[in-house]
Amino acid sequence: MKRKASIIASNDNHNKILNSVLCSNKYKIVNIFNERIYFELLKDVNTIFIDSSVDSEIIKKVELFCLENNIDLYIYPESISLRKKNIQTLEDVLFFNLKPYYISRLNRFIKRCFDFLFALCFIIISFPLFFLIILLIKLFDKGPIFYLQERITLNEKKFVIFKFRTMHVNAEKETGVTLSKQDDPRLTKLGRFLRKYRLDELPQIFNVLIGNMSLVGPRPERPYFVEQYKKENGYYKYRFNAKAGITGLAQIFAKYDSSFQTKLDYDLYYISNYSFFNDLKIIFKTIIFLFSPNKQQYRGRIELLNENNTD
């Protein structure tokens, strides 16, 4: 049975994002409010989704209302809310000190050492799998085995990413530069299988070995889209304070075709809350996610980042 839910959003864009969450079978949208709220209509719902950019006084009233009426409350965060918070006192006043979107030098060194050793071992162990995929591409898809493309990594540096080719040769000649979709018609039959289990990403382990990618981090984006997204969102440039990664929070918890804003939220949260142990958890959860029969059900469990992690 669906849970009755209400949406309180400050603008149409956030309303769309919240609506996309409620499109699942779990919730039924009863009503949608902007700044003007009728609390008597909220008493009949189980859950309220509210946008954090709504006026703070309204959020307080909604929070108290939910506490008094035993209603679940979900707050859609602004980018500033994703930064790690350290509690400090100045004189006798309590403050939240916000950690920047930054990974310390020591953590970057530890991360790089682990990346190199893991990549080297993985390449040796998985050589038969690489050989099998190369053979299958040659037999069934013909054409080039690898797909090489320019992407952006740490400090907005350009590099060439390695992937197994999953699309027809010259697939973008007709469509132009466009984002990949879940069921992209440009995929070959073998490419569809490789994409489903993320096997097309395997050659990126050589990018990790070289050092222009990490095992965990924001997914590397194409320069064309980076320039677009930087214009749309002032926070987007901060995702380049970390090296691009093969996997990350967005790859586990977001959908394949989620908006760049949704994926950006995960990337910024990851960078600000970085720890080596979180990387290990993300790698482990990525493996589980890839072989999970119900990926939609798996989403939502993000209790892996410890707020008390030290730098």
N, C-alpha and C positions, 0 to 999 in steps of 0.2 A: 504493500500500500504506500502511495506517495505521501510525503510529508508536505503540509501546506507551508508556503514560504512567501515572504514579502521582500521587495527590493527597495532600498533607499539609495539613490544615486545622485551625484552632483551634476553630471553631464551625460550626453547621449553615448559617448565613447565608453565610459565606465559602465553605463547601463547595458551596453552590448556585451561587455566582458562578463558581467554578473549574470546576464541572461544565458550566456553560453554554458556557464556552470550549471544552471538549473535546467538545461535541456536534457539532462540525464533522466532516467526513470525514477530517481530518488525523490525529486521535488516537483511540486505543482505550484506555479506562480499564482498567487491569489490577487495581489495588487502591487503596483509600482508607484513610488512617491519620489518627488524631487525634494525641494526644501520644505514644502508644506506637508505636514504629516497629520493624519487623523488617527490618534491612538486607539480609539474605540474599534477601528477596523483591524487593528493589529492583534487584538485579544484572541482571535480565532486561528492564529498561525502557530506553527511549531518552531519555525526558524526565521530569523531576519538577517538579510545580507545588507550591509551598509558600506558605503564608500567613505574612506577616511578623509577625503577632501570636503565632505559635507561639514557645515558649520559645527565647530567644537561643542557649542552649547546644545545643539540638537543631538549630537552623538552621546553626550552625557545623559540627556533625558531618555534616549532610546536604551542606553545601557541599564539605567535604573529601572526602566519599564520591564526589560527582559529579566532582570534579577527578581523583581516582584511577582512576575507572572510565569516564571520558570520556562522562559523561551530561549532557545539556543541563539547566540549572536556570533556572526562572522563579519569581520571588518576587512575590507579590501584595502591593502596598504598603499601609501604613497612611497616613492623611492627612498625618502629619508628614513622611513620606518624600518627599512631592511638592513640598516647599518647596525653593527654590534654595539650594544650599550654597556658601558661600565658605570657602576654607581660610585659617585664621589661626594664628599661633603666639603664645602667651603665655609669656614666658620661653623655655624650650626645648621646650615641649609643643605638639603639633599639635592643633588643634580644628577642628570644622566649625561655622561661624556660619550659622544659618538665616535666610534672608531672609523677611520676613513676606508674607502674602497682600495685597499692596499695589502700586499703580502710582503712581510719583512724579508730582508736579505738572507737571514739565517734560514727561514722557512723556504725561500726560493732555492737555496743551496741544497737543503735536505730533499726537497721535491725533485730537483734535477738529478741527484745521485740515485734516488729510487727509480725515477723514470728510465735512466740509462741502464741500470742493472736489470730491471723488469723487462725492458724492450729487448735487450740482448738475449736473455733467457727465453723469452716468448718466441723470438724469431727462430731460435734453434729447435725448440720443442714443436712448434707449429709448421715446420718446413713441409711435411707431407700434405697438410691442408692447403698451404699456398700452392703447391705443385698440382693438387687435384683441381682447385678452382681455375688455375691457369689453363689446364688441359680442357676443362669443360667449356670455358669461354672460347677457346680455339676451335673446339669441335662443333659447338652449337651456335655461337654468335658471330664467328669469324671476326675480322677486323682487329683493332688494337686491344690488348689485354688490359692496359692501364688507362685511366683517365687522369690527366694532369690539369690542374687549374690554379690560378693565382688566388690566394686568400690573404687575410689580414690576421696578424697575431700580436704578441706583446708590443706595446708602444707603437701600435699601428704600422708595424713593419710588414712588408709584403713577402710572401714565400710561395713555393709551389707545393700543393698538396697532392698526395698519391692516393688513388682509389682504384678498385677494380671497376671496369666499365660496366654499367648496368643499363645504359640507354643505347638506342640505335646510333650508329655513326652519324656525326653532324646533326644531332637532334635539335640543336638550337638555331639552325639555319632558318627554319620556318617560323619558329616561335619567338626568336630573339632571346634576350636575357630575361629569364623568368625563374621564380622559385619552384623547387620540386614539390610535388604533391604526394599524398598518401598512395593514391592509385593513378600515378602519372602514366598517361597513354604512351609516352616516349620510352617506357621501360620494355626491355626484352623479357621473354618468359623466364630465362635464367636470372636476368637482372632483378626481376620481381622477387624471386626467392632469396637472392643475395641481400636485397634491400630489407626484406622482412626480418631477417635474422642479423642484420647489420654486418654481414660478412664482407660487403663492399668496402667497409671502413678498415679492414685488416691491414692493408699496405701503409696506413698512417702510422703504424708502429715504427716504420723507418723514419718518418718525420720526427717521432719522439726520440729515436736513437740519435738523429742528427742534432736535435735540440731546438727546432723551430716550433715544436708542439709539446704538450705534456699529456700524460694519461688522462688527467682530470682538469677541466677548465671550460670556459665558454667555447662553444663551437665556432670554428673559424668561418667568417663570413666573406663574401666576395666584395671587392672594392666598390662596385656599382651600388650595392645595397647599403654598405656602410655609410656612404655619403648621404644617401636618402634618410637613413635612420638617425644620423647625427643632427640633421635639420629638424626632424620631427620630435626628438627627445634629447634634451640637454644632458641627461645622465648617460646616454649611450656610450660616450667616449670613455667612461670609467671602466667598462668591461674589458678594455685593452690594458688595464693595469695588471692583468694576469695573462699568462701564456695560453694560447688556444689549446683546447683539449679534445681528445677522442670521445670522452663521455663527460657528463656533468649532471647537475640537478635537473636541468631542463630536459635532458634526454630520458630521464627516469620518470619525471612527474608531469611534464607537459605533453601535449599531443604532438604528433609529427607536423601537423599544419597549424599549430597554435600561433597566435600573433607574435610579432617581434617584441611587443611590450611585455607579454606574458613570459617569454623566454628571458628577456632582459631582467625582470624581477628576480628570477632564479639565479642568474649570473651575478648580479650585484650582491644578493644575499650570500652566495657562496664565497665571493672574494672577501667581503667584510668579516665573515665568520670562519675564515680559513683555519684549518689545522691539518697536520699530516694524517691524524687518525680519521678525520672526516673523509679524506681522500680514499683511505682504505675501505671505509664503509660504503662510499659511493661506488667504488670498483666492485665490491661484493654485491651490492644491490643491483648494479647494472647486469651482472651475470644472472642473477635471479630473475630480473625483469625480462631479459631476452628469452628466457625459457618458460615464462609464466603464461599459462593458457588464457588467463583473463587479465590483460594489461590494464583495462579500464578500472577493474576492481583494485588493482595494485596501487593506482594513483591515489594520492591523498595522505599516504603514510609518510610524513616527512620528519618524523621524530628522530632524526639522525644527527642533527647539528646541536652540539652542546653549547649553550650560552656562556658556560664558564671556561671555555677553552682559552688557554693563554697563547700569546704570540710566540 
